[in-house]
Amino acid sequence: MKMIFLSFFLLTLFSYSFSQVETPPGQLIDVNGYSLHLILEGDGGLPVIMFHGAGDIALIWNLVLPKVAEFTTAIAVDQAGEGWSEHGHAIHMKQQAFDTYKALENAGIEGPYILVGHSLGGILARVFAEAYPEQVAGVVLVDATHPDVVLKVYKDGSSSWRRMRETATSSTIPEANKELLLDKPVLKSFQPSKEFGDMLAKFSEGDQERFQWFYNQRPYTYVPGRKSFESEVLQEVYENPLKYSFGDKPLIVITGGDKSFPEGDEHWSTESLRAHSIKLQKDLLKLSTDAEQIIAKKSGHQVHLDEPDLVVDAIRKVYKKLKSKD
């Protein structure tokens, strides 16, 4: 009898734990027939909107977000089909910018906003600012992607280091679909697997369980045939830097100062990749007439994990600058 009771207890405990990580940690907000997941803390002040990089989810900001919430409203966004958000009309950045704005509007979170973008989320911040310039008050770029970035590109079974924008194959990036989603897209899935190492060490036990569930237990769903148009977006932003800039709005560019670089290939050596990366980060300062750069000396690419307090301080600095003008 004791063995049966213990088995039942363990099964109940496991089921409870699994349901806890399965439950969205934030709020699900309707966007024309599909839900976007927002992790929201704090109240009042200029809202800070955080965009994660490729392959990450909103939860990645949870070392920064609670501390920002101590002085203003802080929101991290899972784009459609990512994290706990449902699949919507599309996955390209123009759609993501609209989805984010609509979700914030429907959640009653009024702008203007301070945008924080890490990696490819930095490009999304620029796309958002181009679409809704009056809704952007300031920006913090966290080791953000430059449209002239060099990445390892896979094609025909082989890889090479190339400017990603040069791989663009379509001249037309779709505009955001702002209509009601009447038919849910047909999904496919696969089982992902990710080794975190010590990447999650600073997160709470609950968040560590959520990361493990999302990347190693839950099947990843996607809509077959959907295109991100990332190369096309990078090409457009590269060709129109003023259109995708921030004017005189305060901008802080945080650059990881302890990044390791790959060996490269015959076209891009380790040294040239490093020099190009440093040049591009400095070039981001041209996006505003009120810009400064901070080198995160103890950080690689994931500055918000390596030195979260530095990111918080940069956001606070932009926030105080804007509030002083009120």
C-alpha positions as CSV (number, residue, x, y, z in Angstrom):
1,M,0.0,0.0,0.0
2,K,2.8,2.4,0.9
3,M,4.5,1.7,-2.5
4,I,1.3,2.4,-4.4
5,F,0.8,5.6,-2.5
6,L,4.3,6.7,-3.2
7,S,4.0,6.0,-6.9
8,F,0.7,7.9,-7.0
9,F,2.4,10.8,-5.1
10,L,5.3,10.9,-7.5
11,L,3.1,10.8,-10.6
12,T,0.9,13.6,-9.2
13,L,4.0,15.7,-8.4
14,F,5.4,15.1,-11.9
15,S,2.1,16.0,-13.6
16,Y,1.9,19.2,-11.4
17,S,5.5,20.2,-12.3
18,F,4.9,19.6,-16.0
19,S,1.7,21.6,-16.1
20,Q,3.4,24.5,-14.3
21,V,6.1,24.8,-17.0
22,E,3.6,24.3,-19.7
23,T,1.6,27.3,-18.4
24,P,2.7,30.6,-20.0
25,P,4.6,32.7,-17.5
26,G,3.1,35.9,-18.9
27,Q,-0.1,37.0,-20.5
28,L,-1.7,35.8,-23.8
29,I,-3.0,38.9,-25.7
30,D,-5.3,38.6,-28.8
31,V,-4.0,39.9,-32.1
32,N,-6.7,39.6,-34.7
33,G,-7.5,36.0,-33.9
34,Y,-4.2,34.7,-32.5
35,S,-2.5,35.2,-29.2
36,L,0.9,36.8,-28.5
37,H,2.6,36.0,-25.3
38,L,3.9,39.0,-23.3
39,I,5.9,38.7,-20.1
40,L,4.9,41.9,-18.3
41,E,6.1,43.3,-14.9
42,G,6.0,46.8,-13.4
43,D,3.6,49.6,-13.6
44,G,3.8,53.2,-14.9
45,G,6.5,55.2,-16.6
46,L,7.8,54.7,-20.2
47,P,7.2,51.0,-21.2
48,V,10.3,49.1,-22.1
49,I,9.8,46.5,-24.9
50,M,12.4,43.7,-25.2
51,F,13.0,41.8,-28.5
52,H,15.0,38.6,-28.3
53,G,17.4,37.3,-30.9
54,A,16.9,34.4,-33.3
55,G,16.4,31.1,-31.6
56,D,15.6,32.6,-28.2
57,I,12.3,33.3,-26.5
58,A,10.9,36.1,-24.3
59,L,12.0,34.2,-21.1
60,I,15.7,35.0,-22.0
61,W,15.1,38.5,-20.7
62,N,14.2,37.3,-17.2
63,L,17.6,38.4,-15.7
64,V,16.9,41.9,-16.9
65,L,13.1,42.4,-17.0
66,P,12.4,42.2,-13.2
67,K,15.0,44.8,-12.4
68,V,13.7,47.1,-15.1
69,A,10.2,46.6,-13.7
70,E,11.5,48.2,-10.4
71,F,11.4,51.6,-12.1
72,T,9.0,51.3,-15.1
73,T,6.9,48.8,-17.0
74,A,8.9,46.1,-18.6
75,I,7.6,43.7,-21.4
76,A,9.3,40.9,-23.2
77,V,7.6,39.6,-26.4
78,D,7.3,36.1,-27.9
79,Q,6.6,36.7,-31.6
80,A,3.9,34.6,-33.4
81,G,4.9,31.0,-33.4
82,E,7.7,31.5,-30.8
83,G,7.7,30.7,-27.1
84,W,4.1,30.5,-25.9
85,S,2.7,32.6,-28.7
86,E,0.3,31.1,-31.3
87,H,1.1,31.0,-35.0
88,G,-0.4,34.0,-36.9
89,H,-0.4,35.3,-40.5
90,A,3.4,35.3,-41.1
91,I,6.8,35.3,-39.4
92,H,8.6,38.1,-41.3
93,M,9.6,41.3,-39.4
94,K,7.1,43.6,-40.8
95,Q,4.4,41.3,-39.5
96,Q,6.2,41.0,-36.2
97,A,6.3,44.7,-35.8
98,F,2.6,45.0,-36.4
99,D,1.8,42.0,-34.2
100,T,3.8,43.6,-31.4
101,Y,2.2,47.0,-31.7
102,K,-1.3,45.5,-31.8
103,A,-0.6,43.2,-28.8
104,L,0.6,46.2,-26.8
105,E,-2.4,48.3,-27.9
106,N,-4.8,45.5,-27.0
107,A,-3.1,45.0,-23.6
108,G,-3.6,48.7,-22.8
109,I,0.2,49.5,-22.8
110,E,0.5,52.9,-24.4
111,G,3.6,54.3,-26.0
112,P,5.9,55.9,-26.6
113,Y,8.2,52.9,-25.8
114,I,11.9,52.3,-25.2
115,L,12.9,49.5,-27.5
116,V,15.6,47.0,-26.4
117,G,16.8,44.6,-29.1
118,H,19.3,41.8,-28.9
119,S,21.0,40.3,-31.9
120,L,18.4,40.0,-34.7
121,G,16.0,41.7,-32.3
122,G,18.0,44.9,-33.0
123,I,16.9,44.7,-36.7
124,L,13.3,44.2,-35.5
125,A,13.6,47.3,-33.4
126,R,14.6,49.3,-36.5
127,V,11.7,47.8,-38.5
128,F,9.3,48.7,-35.6
129,A,10.7,52.2,-35.4
130,E,10.2,52.7,-39.1
131,A,6.6,51.5,-38.9
132,Y,5.7,53.4,-35.7
133,P,8.1,56.3,-35.3
134,E,5.9,58.3,-33.0
135,Q,5.7,55.3,-30.7
136,V,9.5,55.1,-30.1
137,A,11.1,57.3,-27.5
138,G,14.5,55.7,-27.1
139,V,16.5,52.5,-28.0
140,V,19.0,50.2,-26.5
141,L,20.8,47.8,-28.9
142,V,22.4,44.7,-27.2
143,D,25.1,43.3,-29.4
144,A,22.6,43.9,-32.2
145,T,22.8,42.6,-35.7
146,H,24.0,45.1,-38.3
147,P,22.4,44.6,-41.8
148,D,25.9,44.1,-43.3
149,V,26.6,41.2,-40.9
150,V,28.7,38.3,-42.1
151,L,27.3,34.8,-41.1
152,K,27.9,31.2,-42.0
153,V,25.5,30.5,-44.8
154,Y,24.5,26.9,-45.7
155,K,23.7,26.2,-49.4
156,D,23.7,23.0,-51.4
157,G,25.1,21.0,-48.5
158,S,28.1,23.3,-47.9
159,S,28.8,26.4,-45.9
160,S,30.7,29.6,-46.3
161,W,31.0,32.9,-44.5
162,R,29.1,35.5,-46.5
163,R,27.2,38.8,-46.0
164,M,23.7,37.5,-45.2
165,R,22.0,40.3,-47.1
166,E,23.7,39.1,-50.3
167,T,21.8,35.9,-50.1
168,A,18.4,37.6,-50.7
169,T,16.4,36.0,-53.5
170,S,13.2,38.0,-53.4
171,S,12.8,41.7,-54.1
172,T,9.5,41.9,-52.4
173,I,8.9,41.8,-48.6
174,P,5.2,41.3,-47.8
175,E,3.4,44.0,-45.9
176,A,1.9,43.1,-42.6
177,N,-1.5,41.4,-42.8
178,K,-3.7,43.3,-40.5
179,E,-6.9,41.3,-41.1
180,L,-8.6,38.8,-38.8
181,L,-7.1,35.3,-38.9
182,L,-10.0,33.2,-40.0
183,D,-8.3,29.8,-40.6
184,K,-5.6,28.5,-38.2
185,P,-2.5,27.5,-40.2
186,V,-1.7,23.8,-40.6
187,L,1.3,23.0,-38.4
188,K,4.1,20.4,-38.5
189,S,6.4,19.7,-35.7
190,F,9.8,18.1,-34.7
191,Q,11.5,17.4,-31.4
192,P,14.3,19.9,-30.7
193,S,17.3,19.3,-28.5
194,K,19.5,21.9,-26.9
195,E,22.4,21.7,-24.5
196,F,22.5,24.7,-22.2
197,G,25.7,24.0,-20.3
198,D,25.9,26.7,-17.6
199,M,23.9,29.2,-19.6
200,L,20.9,29.0,-17.3
201,A,22.8,29.1,-14.0
202,K,21.6,32.6,-13.1
203,F,17.9,31.9,-13.8
204,S,15.4,30.8,-11.1
205,E,14.7,27.1,-10.8
206,G,11.3,27.6,-12.3
207,D,12.7,29.4,-15.4
208,Q,15.3,26.7,-15.8
209,E,12.5,24.1,-15.9
210,R,10.6,26.2,-18.5
211,F,13.6,26.5,-20.7
212,Q,14.2,22.7,-20.5
213,W,10.5,22.0,-21.3
214,F,10.4,24.4,-24.2
215,Y,13.6,23.2,-25.9
216,N,13.9,19.6,-24.9
217,Q,10.4,18.3,-24.1
218,R,7.8,20.1,-26.1
219,P,7.7,19.5,-29.9
220,Y,8.5,22.6,-31.8
221,T,5.8,23.6,-34.2
222,Y,6.1,25.5,-37.5
223,V,4.1,26.3,-40.6
224,P,5.6,24.6,-43.7
225,G,6.7,26.9,-46.5
226,R,6.7,30.1,-44.5
227,K,9.6,32.4,-45.2
228,S,11.2,34.8,-42.8
229,F,12.6,37.1,-45.5
230,E,15.5,37.9,-43.2
231,S,18.0,38.3,-46.0
232,E,15.6,40.6,-47.8
233,V,15.0,42.7,-44.7
234,L,18.7,43.0,-44.1
235,Q,19.2,44.1,-47.7
236,E,16.4,46.7,-47.4
237,V,17.6,48.1,-44.1
238,Y,21.2,48.3,-45.5
239,E,20.1,50.2,-48.6
240,N,17.9,52.6,-46.6
241,P,19.8,53.4,-43.4
242,L,18.1,56.8,-42.8
243,K,14.6,55.3,-43.2
244,Y,15.5,52.7,-40.5
245,S,17.3,55.1,-38.1
246,F,16.1,56.7,-34.9
247,G,16.7,60.4,-35.6
248,D,17.6,62.3,-32.4
249,K,16.1,59.7,-30.0
250,P,18.6,58.5,-27.3
251,L,20.4,55.4,-28.3
252,I,22.8,53.2,-26.4
253,V,24.8,50.5,-28.4
254,I,26.0,47.8,-26.1
255,T,28.7,45.7,-27.6
256,G,30.0,42.4,-26.3
257,G,33.8,42.8,-25.6
258,D,34.8,39.3,-24.9
259,K,33.4,37.4,-28.0
260,S,35.1,34.5,-29.6
261,F,35.3,34.4,-33.4
262,P,35.2,31.2,-35.6
263,E,38.1,30.3,-37.9
264,G,36.3,31.6,-40.9
265,D,37.3,30.4,-44.4
266,E,39.3,31.5,-47.4
267,H,37.1,34.6,-47.9
268,W,36.8,35.7,-44.2
269,S,39.5,34.9,-41.7
270,T,39.1,35.1,-38.0
271,E,40.9,38.5,-38.0
272,S,38.7,39.9,-40.7
273,L,35.5,38.7,-39.1
274,R,36.5,40.3,-35.8
275,A,37.5,43.6,-37.5
276,H,34.3,43.7,-39.5
277,S,32.2,43.0,-36.3
278,I,33.9,45.9,-34.4
279,K,33.3,48.2,-37.4
280,L,29.7,47.3,-37.7
281,Q,29.0,47.9,-34.0
282,K,30.5,51.4,-34.2
283,D,28.5,52.0,-37.4
284,L,25.3,51.5,-35.4
285,L,26.1,54.8,-33.6
286,K,25.1,56.6,-36.8
287,L,21.5,55.6,-36.2
288,S,20.9,58.5,-33.8
289,T,22.4,62.0,-33.3
290,D,22.2,61.2,-29.5
291,A,24.1,57.9,-29.4
292,E,26.8,56.3,-27.2
293,Q,28.5,52.9,-27.1
294,I,29.2,50.8,-24.1
295,I,31.7,47.9,-24.3
296,A,30.6,44.9,-22.1
297,K,34.1,43.7,-21.3
298,K,33.0,40.5,-19.6
299,S,30.4,39.5,-22.1
300,G,30.2,37.5,-25.3
301,H,27.2,37.9,-27.6
302,Q,24.6,37.3,-24.9
303,V,25.3,40.4,-22.8
304,H,21.9,40.2,-21.1
305,L,23.1,36.8,-19.6
306,D,26.7,37.6,-19.0
307,E,26.2,41.1,-17.5
308,P,22.5,41.7,-17.0
309,D,23.0,44.6,-14.6
310,L,24.9,46.5,-17.4
311,V,21.9,46.2,-19.7
312,V,19.6,47.3,-16.9
313,D,21.8,50.3,-16.2
314,A,21.8,51.3,-19.9
315,I,18.0,51.1,-20.0
316,R,17.8,53.1,-16.9
317,K,20.1,55.7,-18.4
318,V,17.9,56.1,-21.5
319,Y,14.8,56.2,-19.3
320,K,16.2,58.9,-17.0
321,K,17.3,61.0,-20.0
322,L,13.8,60.8,-21.5
323,K,12.0,61.6,-18.1
324,S,14.3,64.6,-17.6
325,K,12.8,66.1,-20.7
326,D,9.2,65.8,-19.4
